[in-house]
């Protein structure tokens, strides 16, 4: 199983996963960036995500399997996310787009996959399922694959450049 994450011959599998997930993120972000009503970026920024947050607060919060299971997350949404809906609107739309581009190009793949999985986790914490659990799993697998996930991409060239300065500073100290 370990070779799936480290053996270069499996980098083709990670390329397919990366391209699929990257396209999904890019499509979602691009749609938000180009929303004709400006609900994500523009004059009415924060409107769409603010409505989403308001809807989250109206979901089932009691019983054996509540949609919004953690009181602290509800407090976070009420006390921080809703008052800063415009900021979250920009973070989500730009973040989704950048994660998509980075995954497609295979540039800092593990970092992009981490932030994508983090967004999926936040959506799931708010009670949204849909595609989020699958995208979260794929993101975690890409993080676990690390450099192998981006080997057939720009990481093949970027990661060695990022490692050199770190190796020199370790030798010097």
Secondary structure, 3 states (H helix, E strand, C coil): CHHHHHCHHHHHHHHHHHHHHHHHHHHHHHHHHCCCCCCCCCCCCCHHHHHHHHHHHCCCCCCCCCCCCCHHHHHHHHHHHCCCHHHHHHHHHHHHHHHHHHHHHCCCHHHHHHHHHHHHHHHHHCCCCCCHHHHHHHHHHHHHHHHHHHCCCCHHHHHHHHHHHHHHHHHHC
